[in-house]
Amino acid sequence: MFSVLAVCRHFYNMCLEDRKWSYELEGRSIHKNEQIKQARLYRQTFPQAQIVFSQTLQSAVGDLSKAFDAFFRRVKAGEKAGYPRFKGRERFNSFNFPQFGVGAKLDGRRLKLYGIGRVPVRWHRQIEGDIKTVRIVHKAGRWYACFACEVPESAPLPETGRVVGIDVGISALITTSAGEKVANPKFYRDAQAELRRRQRRLARAKKVSKNRRKALRTVQRQQIHTANQRSDMLHKLSTALVQACDGIALEDLTIRNMVRNHHLSKSILDSGWGMFKQYLTYKAASAGREIRLVNPAYTSKCCSNCGAMFQNFDLSTRWVECDCGLSMDRDRNAAINILRKAGWDTSVVANVECNWLMRRTRSLRL
């Protein structure tokens, strides 16, 4: 597999170099189809490239084309462009079989790959639907087979009659309009001490040595473990919300701007607000649920009962009181305002006394 990965990386860098120099010297842009035709010539010229399936080399051109498309999109949007980079050994970690059954196919419980052979696979779940593509990924010293499958459209979940507003935060990951909270596990902060020790061992290791590669793998695996913990927790939480509610209201936060605050950036990124929003969106679409994103302005500072603005209000204010008689947690007040901004009735939902979320997320780390 390492040989196939190395050939694909070399061909990717060669195509990138062709595009770079043709534009700088001739002012000409090379199209994706031109470089796809070069894959056949490349396999004929270099004997070591013959172990690589032709469509796998072509998919490397497709990956490069996607990198350039993203580059031009950022240029047009006025963002930091980031020209596509040449890939070193640690920066190119996957190759693709774009047509399952040709170059890659299942042989019992093993995966048969062109130029590699029958590979034993540890199946973590049963494959659903028809397999379309397979991407082989090398990550932190381990190999993964990622299957893209076409599955039939799922039936909508039965209606529950419940809508909920959600306020995301740092001390509590989410607070609902019903007053329930899910604590923020802070996986990265808990793993920082161990990660720091592993990074020190990596820094002390001699460069281009086996010990350095081993130390690098331990750092990578620690980081992947932390990311997997966060992703698993957010998957369970988003699934519980989608199963329990017909409608979910969220703030349309601009996280990219919020993380510019160096005092809060680590906590915001560790919370995974963007991942949570992404998971909720695609799961709600497949389950027939509705997600509404609202403007986050004044959701915390405004009274959810009378609409008055609180005075002397800042991040340290955790409990709000109003002259109209309202007295409640700051985050729950914001969640009710989010629900009202979404256009759903709050008179019943805000007064529901239940533990539906806690019952459904009892396996989470609270």
C-alpha positions as CSV (number, residue, x, y, z in Angstrom):
1,M,0.0,0.0,0.0
2,F,2.9,2.4,0.7
3,S,4.2,1.8,-2.8
4,V,0.8,2.7,-4.3
5,L,0.5,5.8,-2.1
6,A,4.0,6.9,-3.0
7,V,3.3,6.6,-6.8
8,C,0.0,8.5,-6.4
9,R,1.8,11.3,-4.5
10,H,4.6,11.5,-7.1
11,F,2.0,11.8,-9.9
12,Y,0.0,14.4,-7.9
13,N,3.2,16.5,-7.4
14,M,4.1,16.1,-11.1
15,C,0.7,17.4,-12.2
16,L,0.9,20.3,-9.8
17,E,4.3,21.2,-11.2
18,D,3.0,21.1,-14.8
19,R,0.2,23.4,-13.9
20,K,2.5,25.8,-12.0
21,W,5.1,26.1,-14.7
22,S,2.8,26.2,-17.7
23,Y,1.0,29.2,-16.2
24,E,4.2,31.0,-15.1
25,L,6.1,30.4,-18.3
26,E,3.4,30.3,-20.9
27,G,0.4,31.9,-19.2
28,R,-1.6,28.8,-20.1
29,S,-3.9,26.8,-17.7
30,I,-3.9,23.0,-18.0
31,H,-7.3,21.4,-17.8
32,K,-8.1,18.4,-15.7
33,N,-8.8,16.2,-18.8
34,E,-5.3,16.9,-20.2
35,Q,-3.6,15.5,-17.1
36,I,-6.0,12.5,-16.9
37,K,-4.7,11.5,-20.4
38,Q,-1.1,11.7,-19.0
39,A,-1.8,9.0,-16.4
40,R,-1.6,6.3,-19.1
41,L,1.7,7.6,-20.4
42,Y,3.0,7.9,-16.8
43,R,2.2,4.2,-16.2
44,Q,4.0,3.2,-19.4
45,T,7.1,5.3,-18.6
46,F,7.7,4.3,-15.0
47,P,7.7,0.5,-14.3
48,Q,6.9,1.1,-10.6
49,A,3.7,2.9,-11.6
50,Q,2.3,-0.2,-13.2
51,I,1.2,-1.6,-9.8
52,V,-1.3,1.4,-9.5
53,F,-4.7,1.1,-11.1
54,S,-5.2,3.6,-13.9
55,Q,-8.4,5.1,-12.4
56,T,-6.5,5.5,-9.1
57,L,-4.0,7.7,-10.9
58,Q,-6.8,9.6,-12.6
59,S,-8.4,10.3,-9.2
60,A,-5.2,11.9,-8.0
61,V,-5.7,14.4,-10.8
62,G,-9.3,14.9,-9.6
63,D,-8.0,15.6,-6.1
64,L,-5.6,18.2,-7.5
65,S,-8.4,19.8,-9.5
66,K,-10.6,20.1,-6.4
67,A,-7.6,21.8,-4.6
68,F,-7.4,24.4,-7.4
69,D,-11.2,24.9,-7.5
70,A,-11.1,25.6,-3.7
71,F,-8.1,28.0,-4.3
72,F,-10.0,30.0,-7.0
73,R,-13.1,30.1,-4.8
74,R,-11.1,31.6,-2.0
75,V,-9.5,34.1,-4.3
76,K,-12.9,35.3,-5.6
77,A,-14.3,35.5,-2.1
78,G,-11.3,37.7,-1.0
79,E,-10.2,35.1,1.6
80,K,-6.6,33.9,2.2
81,A,-6.0,32.0,-1.0
82,G,-3.6,29.2,-0.1
83,Y,-2.1,28.0,-3.3
84,P,-2.1,24.2,-3.6
85,R,1.0,22.7,-2.0
86,F,3.4,20.0,-3.1
87,K,2.7,16.9,-0.9
88,G,5.4,15.4,1.3
89,R,5.2,11.9,2.7
90,E,3.3,13.0,5.8
91,R,0.9,15.2,3.8
92,F,-0.4,12.8,1.2
93,N,-2.4,10.0,3.0
94,S,-5.0,8.5,0.6
95,F,-5.7,7.1,-2.8
96,N,-9.1,6.3,-4.4
97,F,-10.8,3.6,-6.4
98,P,-13.6,5.7,-8.1
99,Q,-15.5,2.7,-9.5
100,F,-16.1,-0.1,-7.1
101,G,-15.9,-3.6,-8.7
102,V,-13.2,-2.4,-11.1
103,G,-9.8,-2.3,-9.3
104,A,-11.4,-2.8,-5.9
105,K,-14.0,-5.4,-4.9
106,L,-15.1,-7.5,-1.9
107,D,-13.8,-11.1,-1.7
108,G,-15.7,-12.6,1.3
109,R,-14.7,-10.6,4.3
110,R,-11.6,-9.3,2.6
111,L,-11.0,-6.4,0.3
112,K,-9.3,-7.2,-3.0
113,L,-7.3,-4.2,-4.4
114,Y,-5.5,-3.9,-7.7
115,G,-1.7,-4.2,-7.3
116,I,-2.0,-5.0,-3.6
117,G,-4.0,-8.2,-3.2
118,R,-6.5,-9.5,-0.7
119,V,-6.5,-7.3,2.4
120,P,-8.0,-8.4,5.7
121,V,-10.4,-5.8,7.0
122,R,-11.9,-5.3,10.5
123,W,-15.5,-4.4,9.7
124,H,-16.9,-2.0,12.3
125,R,-20.5,-2.2,10.9
126,Q,-22.5,-3.8,8.1
127,I,-22.3,-2.0,4.7
128,E,-25.7,-0.5,3.7
129,G,-26.7,0.2,0.1
130,D,-24.6,-0.1,-3.1
131,I,-20.9,0.7,-2.8
132,K,-19.8,3.3,-5.4
133,T,-16.3,4.3,-4.4
134,V,-13.6,3.2,-2.0
135,R,-10.9,5.5,-0.6
136,I,-7.9,3.9,1.2
137,V,-6.6,6.2,3.9
138,H,-3.4,6.0,6.0
139,K,-3.7,7.8,9.3
140,A,-1.5,7.7,12.3
141,G,0.1,4.4,11.3
142,R,-3.2,2.7,10.5
143,W,-5.0,1.9,7.3
144,Y,-8.7,2.6,6.7
145,A,-11.1,1.7,3.9
146,C,-13.8,4.4,3.5
147,F,-16.8,3.3,1.4
148,A,-19.2,5.7,-0.3
149,C,-22.5,4.0,-0.7
150,E,-25.8,4.9,-2.4
151,V,-28.6,4.1,0.1
152,P,-32.4,4.4,-0.5
153,E,-34.0,7.5,0.9
154,S,-35.0,6.9,4.5
155,A,-38.6,7.4,5.7
156,P,-39.3,10.4,8.0
157,L,-39.4,9.8,11.7
158,P,-42.8,9.9,13.4
159,E,-43.8,13.3,14.7
160,T,-43.4,14.1,18.3
161,G,-45.1,17.5,18.6
162,R,-42.0,19.0,20.2
163,V,-39.9,22.0,19.1
164,V,-36.9,23.2,21.0
165,G,-34.5,26.2,21.0
166,I,-30.8,25.5,21.7
167,D,-28.2,27.9,23.0
168,V,-24.6,26.6,22.5
169,G,-22.0,27.7,25.0
170,I,-18.7,26.9,26.7
171,S,-19.6,26.0,30.3
172,A,-22.6,24.0,29.1
173,L,-22.3,22.6,25.6
174,I,-26.0,23.2,25.0
175,T,-28.9,24.6,27.0
176,T,-32.5,24.0,25.7
177,S,-35.5,26.2,26.0
178,A,-36.9,23.6,28.4
179,G,-34.1,24.4,30.8
180,E,-32.0,21.2,30.3
181,K,-28.3,21.3,30.0
182,V,-25.6,19.1,28.6
183,A,-22.2,19.8,30.1
184,N,-19.2,20.5,27.9
185,P,-16.8,17.4,28.2
186,K,-13.8,19.6,27.2
187,F,-12.0,16.6,25.7
188,Y,-9.0,18.6,24.4
189,R,-8.3,20.3,27.7
190,D,-8.4,17.0,29.5
191,A,-6.0,15.5,27.0
192,Q,-3.6,18.5,27.0
193,A,-1.2,17.2,29.7
194,E,-0.7,13.8,28.0
195,L,-0.4,15.5,24.6
196,R,2.2,17.9,25.9
197,R,4.3,15.0,27.2
198,R,4.2,13.2,23.9
199,Q,5.0,16.4,22.0
200,R,8.1,16.9,24.2
201,R,9.3,13.4,23.4
202,L,8.8,14.1,19.7
203,A,10.8,17.4,19.9
204,R,13.7,15.6,21.6
205,A,13.9,12.7,19.1
206,K,16.6,12.8,16.4
207,K,15.3,13.9,13.0
208,V,14.9,11.3,10.3
209,S,15.0,8.4,12.8
210,K,12.8,5.5,13.7
211,N,12.3,6.9,17.2
212,R,11.1,10.2,15.8
213,R,8.6,8.4,13.5
214,K,7.3,6.4,16.5
215,A,7.0,9.5,18.6
216,L,5.1,11.2,15.8
217,R,2.7,8.3,15.6
218,T,1.9,8.6,19.4
219,V,1.2,12.3,19.0
220,Q,-1.0,11.7,16.0
221,R,-3.0,8.9,17.8
222,Q,-3.5,11.0,20.8
223,Q,-5.0,13.8,18.7
224,I,-7.1,11.4,16.7
225,H,-8.4,9.9,19.9
226,T,-9.5,13.3,21.2
227,A,-11.2,14.1,17.9
228,N,-13.0,10.8,17.9
229,Q,-14.2,11.4,21.4
230,R,-15.7,14.8,20.4
231,S,-17.2,13.5,17.2
232,D,-18.8,10.5,19.0
233,M,-20.3,12.7,21.7
234,L,-21.7,15.1,19.2
235,H,-23.2,12.3,17.0
236,K,-25.0,10.9,20.0
237,L,-26.3,14.3,21.1
238,S,-27.5,15.3,17.6
239,T,-29.2,12.0,17.1
240,A,-31.0,12.3,20.4
241,L,-32.3,15.8,19.5
242,V,-33.4,14.8,16.0
243,Q,-35.3,11.8,17.3
244,A,-37.0,13.8,20.1
245,C,-38.0,17.0,18.3
246,D,-39.9,18.0,15.1
247,G,-38.2,21.4,15.0
248,I,-34.9,22.7,16.3
249,A,-33.9,26.4,16.4
250,L,-30.2,27.4,16.5
251,E,-28.2,30.5,16.3
252,D,-26.5,31.2,13.0
253,L,-23.0,31.8,14.6
254,T,-20.0,33.0,12.6
255,I,-17.5,30.8,14.3
256,R,-14.6,31.9,12.1
257,N,-14.9,35.4,13.5
258,M,-15.6,34.3,17.1
259,V,-12.3,32.3,17.3
260,R,-10.3,35.5,16.7
261,N,-10.8,36.1,20.4
262,H,-7.7,34.5,21.8
263,H,-9.2,34.1,25.3
264,L,-12.1,31.9,24.0
265,S,-10.8,30.4,20.8
266,K,-9.5,27.1,22.4
267,S,-12.8,26.6,24.3
268,I,-14.9,27.3,21.3
269,L,-13.0,24.9,19.0
270,D,-12.9,22.3,21.7
271,S,-16.7,22.5,22.0
272,G,-17.2,21.6,18.3
273,W,-20.1,24.0,17.6
274,G,-19.6,23.8,13.9
275,M,-19.6,20.0,13.9
276,F,-22.7,20.0,16.0
277,K,-24.5,22.3,13.6
278,Q,-23.4,20.1,10.6
279,Y,-24.5,16.9,12.2
280,L,-27.9,18.3,13.2
281,T,-28.5,19.7,9.7
282,Y,-27.9,16.5,7.7
283,K,-29.6,14.2,10.2
284,A,-32.7,16.5,10.3
285,A,-32.9,16.5,6.5
286,S,-32.8,12.7,6.4
287,A,-35.3,12.3,9.2
288,G,-37.9,14.9,7.9
289,R,-37.2,17.4,10.7
290,E,-36.8,21.1,10.4
291,I,-33.8,23.2,11.4
292,R,-34.1,27.0,11.6
293,L,-31.1,29.3,12.0
294,V,-31.7,32.7,13.6
295,N,-29.7,35.9,14.0
296,P,-27.8,35.6,17.2
297,A,-28.0,39.3,18.0
298,Y,-29.4,40.1,21.5
299,T,-30.6,36.6,22.2
300,S,-28.8,36.6,25.6
301,K,-29.3,40.3,26.4
302,C,-33.0,40.5,25.8
303,C,-35.7,39.4,28.3
304,S,-37.6,36.4,26.9
305,N,-40.8,37.5,28.8
306,C,-41.2,41.2,28.0
307,G,-38.4,41.9,25.5
308,A,-36.5,44.5,27.6
309,M,-32.8,44.8,27.4
310,F,-30.8,43.9,30.5
311,Q,-28.5,46.5,31.9
312,N,-24.9,45.9,33.1
313,F,-24.8,42.7,31.1
314,D,-21.6,40.9,30.2
315,L,-20.1,37.4,29.9
316,S,-19.8,37.1,33.7
317,T,-23.6,37.4,34.1
318,R,-24.9,33.9,34.5
319,W,-28.4,34.6,36.0
320,V,-30.7,37.3,34.6
321,E,-33.6,39.1,36.4
322,C,-36.0,41.5,34.9
323,D,-38.5,44.0,36.4
324,C,-41.3,42.0,34.7
325,G,-40.6,39.2,37.2
326,L,-38.5,37.0,35.0
327,S,-35.6,35.2,36.9
328,M,-33.8,32.4,35.2
329,D,-30.5,31.0,33.9
330,R,-28.9,33.2,31.2
331,D,-28.5,30.4,28.7
332,R,-32.1,29.2,29.0
333,N,-33.3,32.7,28.5
334,A,-31.3,32.9,25.3
335,A,-32.6,29.5,24.1
336,I,-36.2,30.7,24.6
337,N,-35.4,33.9,22.6
338,I,-33.9,31.7,19.8
339,L,-37.0,29.6,19.7
340,R,-39.2,32.7,19.5
341,K,-37.0,34.2,16.7
342,A,-37.5,31.0,14.7
343,G,-41.2,31.6,14.7
344,W,-42.3,28.8,17.0
345,D,-44.6,29.1,20.0
346,T,-42.7,29.2,23.3
347,S,-45.7,29.3,25.7
348,V,-45.9,25.6,26.1
349,V,-42.4,24.4,25.3
350,A,-40.7,26.8,27.8
351,N,-42.8,25.4,30.7
352,V,-42.4,21.7,29.9
353,E,-40.9,19.9,32.9
354,C,-39.3,16.7,31.6
355,N,-36.0,14.9,31.3
356,W,-36.4,13.7,27.7
357,L,-33.0,14.9,26.7
358,M,-31.3,13.5,29.7
359,R,-32.9,10.2,29.3
360,R,-31.9,9.9,25.7
361,T,-28.3,11.1,26.3
362,R,-27.6,9.2,29.5
363,S,-24.7,7.5,27.8
364,L,-23.0,10.8,27.2
365,R,-20.3,12.2,29.5
366,L,-22.3,14.9,31.4
